Amino acid sequence: MNRNAYAGAADIVRSKLCIALVLLMLSPLALAQKPAKPETSAAQERAAMIATLRRGKEFEANRTTYRHLPEVLGVERASLSEAPASAIARIGASGGKVIETRGRLVLFRGAQARQPYAERAGETNVYPAVLNTHSGNIGVLTGVLIVRPKSMADVQRIAASHGLEFVKEYKQLGTVLLRVPRQADILDAAAALAKDARVADAYPEILERLRTPR
């Protein structure tokens, strides 16, 4: 084979190598651009479920906006070993769909919408649920109002005039806790108290953390 033939063969080999290198470089890019299979995370599923929940009254509590969730309730389990379904059945709400379990508290979606009342079914506390519109967390209304009276000397008179039960006083903070009667609308009670001329601020206590309400 003459020199020109060798040169031509070498050019062909180099061309094939270049093509092979280009293909190797493009393959990872093509794989990277291939659309991933859709996978729904637990967080996405939860967000989708929450989006289907009926919304009730909107209100402010400690500079945070909440919405009442009329279909969602929180029920206390008798113990940490009790199955969530058993706790739900104990208050006559069999078939409720469990949303979250937090310690002894079970949050579930019931079949009927309810008013924001703190109730008691037998020996079991039942709490209305609310949605933190910023974080997406679900909390419960304990039935207690956090109140800052303009004068601590007016506390008992304020409680009596609104039909509320005195719970606790924090003099150093200028704050008291007042309980709303069962079967009374917690949000209406908080709104009425906030309009009282003797009150600087009032809003419902909300638990969003892994604690059992009082």
C-alpha positions in Angstrom: 0.0 0.0 0.0 1.4 3.4 -1.0 1.7 6.4 1.3 -1.5 8.0 -0.1 -3.4 4.9 0.6 -2.1 4.8 4.2 -3.0 8.4 4.6 -6.5 7.8 3.3 -7.0 4.8 5.6 -5.8 6.9 8.6 -8.3 9.7 7.7 -11.1 7.1 7.6 -10.1 5.7 11.0 -9.8 9.2 12.5 -13.3 10.1 11.2 -14.8 7.0 12.7 -13.2 7.7 16.0 -14.4 11.3 16.0 -18.0 10.1 15.2 -17.7 7.6 18.0 -16.5 10.2 20.5 -19.3 12.6 19.5 -21.9 9.9 20.1 -20.4 9.0 23.5 -20.6 12.7 24.5 -24.2 13.1 23.3 -25.5 9.9 25.0 -25.4 11.2 28.6 -26.9 14.5 27.4 -29.8 12.5 25.7 -30.3 10.5 28.9 -30.3 13.6 31.0 -32.9 15.2 28.8 -35.2 12.1 28.9 -38.2 13.0 30.9 -38.3 11.3 34.3 -41.2 9.0 35.2 -43.8 10.9 37.2 -43.5 10.1 40.9 -45.9 11.5 43.4 -44.2 12.2 46.8 -45.9 11.9 50.1 -45.8 15.6 50.4 -47.5 16.1 47.1 -50.2 13.6 48.0 -50.8 15.4 51.3 -51.0 18.8 49.5 -53.5 17.3 47.0 -55.6 15.9 49.8 -55.6 19.2 51.7 -56.7 21.0 48.5 -59.9 18.9 48.5 -60.9 19.9 52.1 -63.8 22.3 52.6 -62.8 25.7 53.9 -64.6 27.4 56.7 -64.0 30.8 58.5 -60.7 32.6 58.0 -59.2 34.3 61.1 -56.0 35.7 62.5 -54.1 34.2 65.5 -50.8 35.7 66.6 -50.2 37.4 63.3 -50.9 34.2 61.3 -53.8 33.4 59.0 -55.8 30.3 59.5 -58.9 28.6 58.0 -61.3 26.4 59.8 -61.6 22.9 58.2 -65.2 21.8 58.9 -64.6 18.2 57.8 -61.5 17.6 59.9 -61.4 16.8 63.6 -58.8 15.9 66.2 -59.6 13.1 68.7 -57.5 11.9 71.6 -56.5 8.3 71.8 -56.9 6.5 75.1 -53.2 5.6 74.9 -50.4 5.6 72.4 -51.1 1.9 71.8 -54.7 2.5 70.7 -55.2 2.2 67.0 -56.3 5.5 65.3 -59.4 3.8 63.8 -60.4 2.7 67.3 -60.3 6.2 68.7 -62.3 7.5 65.7 -64.9 4.8 66.2 -65.1 5.5 69.9 -66.7 9.0 69.2 -69.1 7.5 66.7 -67.2 8.6 63.6 -66.4 5.2 62.1 -65.1 5.4 58.5 -63.2 8.7 59.0 -60.0 8.9 57.0 -56.9 9.4 59.1 -54.8 12.4 57.9 -52.1 12.4 60.6 -51.4 11.0 64.0 -49.5 13.2 66.5 -48.7 11.5 69.7 -52.1 10.7 71.3 -53.9 13.1 68.9 -55.5 11.7 65.7 -56.5 14.1 62.9 -59.1 12.7 60.6 -61.6 13.6 57.9 -65.1 12.9 58.8 -68.2 12.5 56.7 -70.0 15.6 57.9 -69.0 19.3 58.3 -69.0 20.6 61.8 -68.9 24.0 63.5 -65.7 25.0 65.4 -66.8 23.6 68.7 -64.6 21.8 71.3 -66.6 18.8 72.3 -66.5 15.8 74.5 -67.7 12.4 73.5 -67.9 10.3 76.6 -64.5 10.6 78.1 -62.9 11.6 74.9 -62.0 15.2 73.8 -62.8 16.1 70.2 -61.2 19.3 68.7 -62.0 21.3 65.5 -59.1 21.5 63.1 -57.7 24.5 61.3 -55.2 25.0 58.4 -52.2 27.4 58.7 -52.5 29.0 55.3 -48.8 29.9 55.2 -47.2 26.6 56.3 -49.9 24.2 55.3 -49.8 22.6 58.7 -53.1 21.4 60.3 -53.6 22.3 63.9 -56.5 22.0 66.4 -58.5 24.6 68.4 -58.3 23.6 72.0 -61.3 25.7 73.1 -59.0 28.1 75.0 -58.6 31.8 74.1 -55.4 33.8 74.6 -56.4 37.2 75.9 -54.5 40.4 76.7 -56.7 42.7 78.7 -55.9 46.3 78.9 -56.1 46.0 82.7 -55.6 42.7 84.6 -58.1 43.9 87.1 -60.9 43.5 84.5 -60.2 39.8 83.8 -62.9 38.2 85.9 -65.5 40.8 84.7 -64.5 40.2 81.0 -64.8 36.4 81.5 -68.2 36.7 83.1 -69.7 39.0 80.6 -68.7 36.7 77.7 -69.6 33.5 79.5 -66.0 32.2 79.5 -64.2 30.2 82.2 -61.0 31.5 83.7 -58.1 29.1 83.2 -54.8 30.7 84.0 -53.1 34.1 84.4 -49.7 35.2 83.3 -49.3 38.5 85.1 -45.7 39.1 83.8 -47.0 38.8 80.2 -50.3 40.6 80.8 -52.0 37.6 79.4 -54.8 35.3 80.6 -56.3 32.1 79.3 -60.1 31.8 79.1 -62.0 28.7 78.0 -65.0 28.7 75.7 -68.0 26.6 76.8 -68.4 23.3 74.9 -70.8 23.5 72.0 -70.0 27.2 71.6 -68.3 28.6 68.5 -64.7 29.2 69.4 -64.0 31.6 66.5 -67.2 33.7 67.2 -66.2 33.9 70.9 -62.7 35.0 70.0 -64.0 37.7 67.6 -66.5 39.0 70.2 -63.8 39.2 72.8 -61.4 41.0 70.4 -64.1 43.7 70.0 -64.5 44.3 73.7 -63.2 47.7 74.6 -61.5 46.2 77.7 -59.4 43.8 75.6 -56.2 44.7 73.7 -56.0 41.4 71.9 -57.7 38.0 71.8 -57.3 34.9 69.6 -57.8 31.2 69.9 -55.1 28.9 71.1 -54.0 26.6 68.3 -51.8 23.5 68.6 -49.8 22.6 65.6 -47.0 20.6 67.2 -46.8 17.0 68.5 -48.5 17.7 71.8 -51.7 16.7 73.4 -54.1 19.6 74.1 -54.9 20.4 77.7 
